[in-house]
Structures are given as C-alpha cells and as structure tokens.
Amino acid sequence: MEAHLEIIKNKGAFAVHHEKIQELSESAQKVGLHLKTCCAVLEGGRLNPEQFKQCLDKVSAYDKQIVFITQQVTEAEQAREQGATDVVQNKIANIDQAIQTATNTAENFVRQVEQIRPPETAQEPAIGKGRTISSETEPNNTAAQATELRLSGEIIGEVSTREDPDYYKLVTTKQLRDRVKLKLHNLSESLRPSLTLYNQNKSKMKAEYDHTYGADIELWFTAESGTYYFVQVSPWDSTGKYKLIAEHQNAHDAFEPNDNAEMATTLSPEKALTANIMDEQDPDWYKFRAPGATVRVRLQNRSTTLRPSVTIYDENRSKILTKYDSTHGSSLDFTFDSTPGKEYFIHVAPWDTLGSYQLTVN
C-alpha cells in the first residue's frame, strides 16, 4: 500500500489536489491502525475467525481502490504526455470517485472494528476517572498465570508469603504510543515494594524498588500500541497488602502518529503549531509547501529539557540542512532558500531528550 501511495504522491500532483492526497494518506493510516487492532484482539482470543475475515475483506477492498487509483494516475500522466486532454479529464474524474470510495471504505472499516472490539476496551477512561478496580486472582506466581490489569485501572493484591511473587498482565487500550505510570501504593507497614516490568516476550525492561517497609514506589515507561506487558510484584523477603495502579498519561500530542515522512503533519505557513517530543523514541515529522523563495523556520522551546534538532528535506526527502543546539531549553530560528510551491519536510528529532515546543514556518 505504501508503494502505491508513493506513486500517487509523486505522479498524481497534477491530477489530484493536495488535500485529496492528504485525505488518502490519513485513511490509509486509519486502516493500518485498525487492522493492527484486529490482530491484537484476535491474538487475545476476543475475535472469532469469521470476524477477522470481515476485517481482511474490508482491508482488501480498500487496497483494491488504492491500486485502481494508482493505475488511473499512471494512465492520466501518459495521456497528458500525449496531449489527450479528454482522457486526462476522464481519468481525473475516476480518481476523485475512487478516492471518495476508498475513504468511505476506510470509515466503514473503522466503525466495524469499533463494533467488534470488546466493550471494556472501546473507550479509554480519563485519568483518575472511571478507573477499573479489581482484585488479584491467585495463583498468579508466574507470567503464564498473570492476573489481567487494564490501563487505566487498579487492582488490590497481597504478598501473602515471602515466596509469593504476583504477576499482572498489562493490556494497553490505546492505538498510540503513550507514557504509562505504574504505582504500587503500600497498604501495609510490612511490605518492601519491588516492581519489575517485562515485555510480551517476558524480557526484563526495567525495575524499581525501595528497601523501606511500607513505602510506595512508581515505575514509568512508554507503552507501544497493540501489545501487552507483564509486571511482577516481588516479595523481597517481606509480606503485605498493596494497590497497583496503572495509568495512561496521554503524553502524546494531538498530531500523533507522525513519526516518519509518510505520516507527516501538514503545516500551514504563518500558523504556529504546538507539539511535544514525548520520549527519546518520538520523532515528529511535518510537511508544507514553500510560500516564497525563502522560508523561515522557528522552533520555540517550551521546556527546559528539550535539546532542539531540526532537519529540512526537499520533496524527494533529500536532506537540505540540519540546525541544532546542544543547550537544553534553547530555541532555533533560521532560514533556507526554497522553490515557491514545492513541498518540504521538517524533522524534529528527540536527540535523547523530551519536551514541548512551538513550530512556525513563514
């Protein structure tokens, strides 16, 4: 699908309006994200084969529309080179109709996935509100026996003996990467808290502990979409009751996902855009059409943590220049020569830091 979209973008500019291409790219992203949801729900045993087949049928129908649009774009370009104006206009009409059909197919697919998704994962509760509260289910001494804990939710548990580790399976309910806070709230004066996080392959990711009896601890991490994690509450030679709380932080900005050029967010000249780098693996990509022969790019740092790094690419995604400042919290303001009307990309890199910023081009 990506290959066909690339052809449409590169060859179809004369036949397809920029907004239509953007609309097609956005619908493709929706289809991809919701197919990923179907796969995750199937793996979790909450989707039967017939429902999964319905998902694949919708995606196949969408893919056929993309292929058809690609063919029409290619034939329209050939007709234009031959001076066949009538054929070009006919092809453009076919393209417009096919884009509308593809968009409708994508929206129908989104609604279909929402209907087959389990009710408890259909909507992410607001942090601190509507949180799911449950109790530990023994035995859960291994990852295979893990008690399920949904984000955002909380669970009451107990380390009853010094040989009683408790495992929980954290199931994400969002389609975007997001920061997650795990908090062990000690309900006893006898438990020394220890949390260990594992990925779905049971590989250790990180751990937090406190040797003080009765202490509370927190563990932060970034949860990927369409996967799950395991959390171990270790006895650490102690016993006691606790409450384990898992919360999505909604740390991503409103323009995600825009982690690569294919997903780039469209920038409007003169209009300031406020976004953030959520973590060290969160690049932000933007695109715009040059309003003149010189473009000014301003990144105003809105944090004390982000080290700004901005790279400009041309329409072929060839690097033009990179500007950066190694000072945390600094801003960038620079210009570059451009061709009016041409498309350019802006890549804001994490550079092993995070923080919010305001971006403007004019």
C-alpha positions as CSV (number, residue, x, y, z in Angstrom):
1,M,0.0,0.0,0.0
2,E,2.9,2.4,0.9
3,A,4.4,1.9,-2.6
4,H,1.1,2.8,-4.3
5,L,0.6,5.8,-2.2
6,E,4.2,7.0,-3.0
7,I,3.4,6.7,-6.8
8,I,0.1,8.7,-6.3
9,K,2.0,11.4,-4.4
10,N,4.9,11.7,-6.9
11,K,3.0,11.3,-10.2
12,G,-0.5,12.5,-9.2
13,A,0.1,16.1,-8.2
14,F,-1.3,17.4,-11.4
15,A,-4.4,15.2,-11.3
16,V,-5.1,15.0,-7.5
17,H,-5.5,18.0,-5.3
18,H,-3.1,18.1,-2.3
19,E,-5.9,17.9,0.2
20,K,-7.2,14.7,-1.5
21,I,-3.8,13.1,-1.3
22,Q,-3.6,14.1,2.4
23,E,-7.1,12.6,2.9
24,L,-6.0,9.4,1.2
25,S,-2.9,9.1,3.4
26,E,-4.9,9.7,6.6
27,S,-7.4,7.0,5.6
28,A,-4.5,4.6,4.9
29,Q,-3.2,5.3,8.4
30,K,-6.6,4.5,9.9
31,V,-6.8,1.3,8.0
32,G,-3.4,0.2,9.2
33,L,-4.0,1.1,12.8
34,H,-7.4,-0.6,12.9
35,L,-6.1,-3.7,11.2
36,K,-3.4,-3.8,13.9
37,T,-6.2,-3.7,16.5
38,C,-8.0,-6.6,14.8
39,C,-4.8,-8.7,15.0
40,A,-4.3,-7.8,18.7
41,V,-7.9,-8.6,19.6
42,L,-7.6,-11.9,17.6
43,E,-4.4,-12.8,19.5
44,G,-6.2,-12.1,22.8
45,G,-8.9,-14.5,21.9
46,R,-11.7,-11.9,21.7
47,L,-12.2,-12.1,18.0
48,N,-13.5,-15.2,16.1
49,P,-12.1,-16.2,12.7
50,E,-15.2,-15.0,10.9
51,Q,-15.0,-11.5,12.3
52,F,-11.3,-11.4,11.5
53,K,-12.1,-12.4,7.9
54,Q,-14.5,-9.5,7.7
55,C,-11.6,-7.2,8.8
56,L,-9.4,-8.6,6.0
57,D,-12.2,-8.3,3.4
58,K,-12.6,-4.6,4.2
59,V,-8.8,-4.0,4.0
60,S,-8.7,-5.9,0.7
61,A,-11.4,-3.7,-0.7
62,Y,-9.5,-0.6,0.4
63,D,-6.3,-1.9,-1.1
64,K,-8.0,-2.6,-4.4
65,Q,-9.2,1.1,-4.5
66,I,-5.6,2.2,-3.9
67,V,-4.3,0.0,-6.7
68,F,-7.1,1.4,-9.0
69,I,-6.2,5.0,-8.2
70,T,-2.5,4.3,-8.9
71,Q,-3.4,2.8,-12.3
72,Q,-5.6,5.9,-13.1
73,V,-2.8,8.3,-12.1
74,T,-0.3,6.5,-14.3
75,E,-2.6,6.4,-17.3
76,A,-3.5,10.1,-16.7
77,E,0.2,11.0,-16.8
78,Q,0.7,9.1,-20.0
79,A,-2.4,10.7,-21.6
80,R,-1.1,14.2,-20.6
81,E,2.2,13.5,-22.2
82,Q,0.4,12.5,-25.4
83,G,-1.8,15.6,-25.3
84,A,-5.0,13.6,-24.8
85,T,-6.9,16.2,-22.7
86,D,-10.2,14.4,-22.8
87,V,-8.7,11.2,-21.5
88,V,-6.9,13.1,-18.7
89,Q,-10.1,14.7,-17.5
90,N,-11.9,11.3,-17.6
91,K,-9.1,9.8,-15.5
92,I,-9.2,12.7,-13.0
93,A,-13.0,12.1,-12.6
94,N,-12.3,8.4,-12.0
95,I,-9.6,9.2,-9.4
96,D,-11.9,11.6,-7.5
97,Q,-14.6,9.0,-7.3
98,A,-12.1,6.2,-6.3
99,I,-10.7,8.4,-3.5
100,Q,-14.1,9.0,-2.1
101,T,-14.9,5.3,-2.3
102,A,-11.6,4.4,-0.6
103,T,-12.3,7.0,2.2
104,N,-15.8,5.6,2.7
105,T,-14.4,2.1,2.9
106,A,-11.9,3.1,5.5
107,E,-14.5,4.8,7.6
108,N,-16.8,1.7,7.4
109,F,-13.8,-0.4,8.5
110,V,-13.1,1.9,11.5
111,R,-16.8,1.6,12.6
112,Q,-16.7,-2.2,12.1
113,V,-13.6,-2.6,14.3
114,E,-15.2,-0.4,17.0
115,Q,-18.2,-2.7,17.0
116,I,-16.2,-5.9,17.3
117,R,-13.8,-4.5,19.8
118,P,-14.5,-5.8,23.4
119,P,-16.7,-3.3,25.3
120,E,-14.2,-2.7,28.0
121,T,-11.5,-1.5,25.5
122,A,-13.8,0.6,23.3
123,Q,-13.0,3.8,25.2
124,E,-10.1,4.8,27.3
125,P,-11.2,6.2,30.7
126,A,-10.0,9.6,31.7
127,I,-7.1,9.5,34.1
128,G,-8.4,9.4,37.6
129,K,-12.0,8.9,36.4
130,G,-13.9,5.7,35.7
131,R,-10.8,3.6,36.6
132,T,-11.4,-0.2,36.6
133,I,-10.9,-1.6,40.1
134,S,-10.4,-5.3,40.6
135,S,-8.7,-7.9,42.8
136,E,-5.8,-10.2,42.4
137,T,-6.6,-13.7,41.3
138,E,-4.4,-16.4,42.8
139,P,-2.4,-18.4,41.7
140,N,-0.5,-15.7,39.7
141,N,3.0,-16.7,40.6
142,T,4.2,-16.8,37.0
143,A,3.7,-14.8,33.8
144,A,1.6,-17.6,32.4
145,Q,-0.8,-17.2,35.4
146,A,-0.8,-13.4,35.4
147,T,-3.9,-11.6,36.5
148,E,-5.1,-9.1,33.8
149,L,-4.9,-5.4,34.6
150,R,-6.2,-2.9,32.1
151,L,-4.9,0.6,31.5
152,S,-6.2,2.7,33.2
153,G,-7.1,0.5,36.2
154,E,-6.1,-0.5,39.6
155,I,-6.0,-3.8,41.5
156,I,-5.8,-4.9,45.1
157,G,-3.2,-7.6,45.8
158,E,-1.3,-9.2,48.6
159,V,2.1,-10.8,49.0
160,S,1.0,-13.5,51.5
161,T,4.3,-15.3,51.9
162,R,7.9,-14.5,51.3
163,E,7.8,-16.9,48.4
164,D,4.7,-15.3,46.7
165,P,5.5,-13.2,43.7
166,D,2.5,-11.7,41.9
167,Y,2.3,-11.3,38.2
168,Y,0.0,-9.0,36.2
169,K,-0.6,-8.7,32.5
170,L,-0.9,-5.0,31.5
171,V,-3.2,-4.7,28.4
172,T,-3.0,-1.4,26.6
173,T,-6.2,0.1,25.3
174,K,-4.8,2.9,23.1
175,Q,-3.8,2.9,19.4
176,L,-1.0,5.3,20.1
177,R,2.3,5.1,22.0
178,D,1.9,6.7,25.4
179,R,3.7,7.2,28.7
180,V,2.4,4.9,31.5
181,K,2.8,5.4,35.2
182,L,2.7,2.3,37.4
183,K,2.3,3.0,41.1
184,L,2.4,0.5,44.0
185,H,0.5,2.0,46.9
186,N,1.5,0.2,50.0
187,L,-1.4,-0.9,52.2
188,S,0.8,-2.3,54.9
189,E,3.8,-1.5,57.1
190,S,5.4,-4.8,56.4
191,L,5.9,-4.9,52.6
192,R,9.1,-3.7,51.0
193,P,7.9,-2.8,47.5
194,S,9.6,-4.1,44.3
195,L,8.2,-3.8,40.7
196,T,9.8,-5.4,37.6
197,L,8.5,-4.7,34.1
198,Y,8.7,-7.3,31.2
199,N,7.7,-7.0,27.6
200,Q,5.3,-9.5,25.9
201,N,8.3,-11.8,25.3
202,K,9.0,-11.8,29.1
203,S,12.2,-10.0,28.6
204,K,13.1,-7.6,31.5
205,M,12.7,-3.9,30.7
206,K,13.2,-2.1,34.0
207,A,12.7,-2.4,37.7
208,E,12.0,-0.1,40.7
209,Y,12.3,-1.0,44.4
210,D,12.5,0.6,47.9
211,H,14.1,-1.2,50.8
212,T,11.9,0.7,53.2
213,Y,9.0,-1.3,54.7
214,G,5.6,0.3,53.9
215,A,7.0,2.6,51.1
216,D,5.2,3.5,47.9
217,I,7.0,3.3,44.5
218,E,6.5,4.4,40.9
219,L,7.7,2.9,37.6
220,W,7.4,4.9,34.3
221,F,7.6,3.5,30.8
222,T,6.3,4.1,27.2
223,A,3.7,1.6,26.2
224,E,3.5,0.6,22.5
225,S,0.1,0.2,20.9
226,G,-1.2,-3.3,20.1
227,T,0.9,-5.2,22.7
228,Y,1.0,-6.1,26.4
229,Y,3.4,-6.2,29.3
230,F,4.0,-8.2,32.4
231,V,4.5,-6.6,35.9
232,Q,5.9,-8.6,38.8
233,V,5.4,-7.5,42.4
234,S,8.2,-9.2,44.3
235,P,8.1,-10.3,48.0
236,W,11.7,-9.2,48.5
237,D,11.7,-11.2,51.8
238,S,8.6,-9.4,53.1
239,T,4.8,-9.7,53.0
240,G,1.8,-7.3,52.9
241,K,-1.1,-5.9,51.0
242,Y,-0.9,-3.3,48.2
243,K,-2.8,-1.5,45.5
244,L,-1.3,-1.5,42.0
245,I,-2.4,1.4,39.8
246,A,-1.7,1.7,36.0
247,E,-2.4,5.0,34.3
248,H,-2.1,6.2,30.7
249,Q,-0.7,9.7,30.9
250,N,-1.9,11.0,27.5
251,A,1.6,12.4,27.0
252,H,1.4,12.3,23.1
253,D,0.4,15.5,21.3
254,A,-2.6,15.9,19.0
255,F,-0.6,15.2,15.8
256,E,0.5,11.7,16.5
257,P,1.3,9.4,14.8
258,N,3.7,11.5,12.7
259,D,6.9,9.5,13.4
260,N,8.0,9.3,9.7
261,A,7.7,11.3,6.5
262,E,4.7,9.1,5.3
263,M,2.8,10.3,8.4
264,A,4.0,13.9,8.3
265,T,1.6,16.5,9.7
266,T,0.7,19.3,7.3
267,L,1.9,22.8,8.4
268,S,0.2,26.0,7.4
269,P,2.6,28.9,6.8
270,E,2.3,31.7,9.5
271,K,0.3,29.4,11.8
272,A,2.1,28.3,15.0
273,L,1.8,24.7,15.9
274,T,2.3,23.4,19.5
275,A,3.5,19.8,19.9
276,N,5.9,17.8,22.1
277,I,8.6,15.1,22.0
278,M,7.1,12.5,24.3
279,D,10.3,10.4,24.8
280,E,13.6,9.6,23.2
281,Q,12.0,7.5,20.5
282,D,9.4,10.0,19.4
283,P,10.5,12.0,16.3
284,D,8.0,14.4,14.8
285,W,7.6,15.0,11.0
286,Y,5.9,17.9,9.3
287,K,5.4,19.0,5.6
288,F,4.5,22.2,3.9
289,R,4.6,24.0,0.6
290,A,7.0,26.8,0.4
291,P,5.2,30.2,0.3
292,G,8.2,32.0,-1.2
293,A,11.8,31.9,-2.3
294,T,13.0,32.0,1.3
295,V,11.5,30.1,4.3
296,R,12.0,31.0,7.9
297,V,11.7,28.2,10.4
298,R,11.2,28.9,14.1
299,L,11.2,26.4,16.9
300,Q,10.4,28.0,20.2
301,N,11.3,25.7,23.1
302,R,8.5,25.4,25.7
303,S,10.5,23.2,28.0
304,T,13.8,23.2,30.0
305,T,14.6,19.6,28.9
306,L,14.4,19.5,25.1
307,R,17.6,20.0,23.0
308,P,16.3,21.2,19.7
309,S,17.3,19.5,16.5
310,V,15.6,20.3,13.2
311,T,16.4,18.8,9.7
312,I,14.9,20.1,6.4
313,Y,14.3,17.7,3.5
314,D,13.1,18.5,0.0
315,E,10.1,16.8,-1.8
316,N,12.4,13.8,-2.6
317,R,13.3,13.6,1.1
318,S,16.9,14.6,0.4
319,K,18.4,16.4,3.3
320,I,18.9,20.2,2.7
321,L,20.3,21.2,6.1
322,T,20.2,20.5,9.9
323,K,20.1,23.0,12.7
324,Y,20.5,22.1,16.4
325,D,21.5,23.5,19.7
326,S,23.1,21.3,22.4
327,T,21.7,23.5,25.2
328,H,18.6,22.1,27.0
329,G,15.7,24.5,26.6
330,S,17.2,26.6,23.8
331,S,15.2,27.6,20.6
332,L,16.1,27.7,16.9
333,D,15.4,30.4,14.3
334,F,16.8,30.1,10.7
335,T,16.1,30.5,7.0
336,F,16.7,28.5,3.9
337,D,16.3,29.0,0.1
338,S,13.3,27.3,-1.3
339,T,11.3,27.0,-4.5
340,P,7.8,28.5,-4.2
341,G,5.0,25.9,-4.2
342,K,7.4,23.0,-3.7
343,E,6.8,20.6,-0.8
344,Y,9.3,20.4,2.0
345,F,9.6,18.2,5.1
346,I,10.7,19.2,8.7
347,H,12.0,16.5,11.1
348,V,12.1,17.5,14.7
349,A,14.4,14.9,16.4
350,P,14.4,13.8,20.1
351,W,18.2,13.9,20.4
352,D,17.9,11.8,23.6
353,T,15.7,14.4,25.2
354,L,12.0,15.3,25.5
355,G,9.9,18.4,25.9
356,S,7.3,20.6,24.3
357,Y,7.8,23.2,21.5
358,Q,6.1,25.6,19.2
359,L,6.9,25.4,15.4
360,T,6.2,28.1,12.8
361,V,7.2,28.4,9.2
362,N,6.8,31.6,7.1
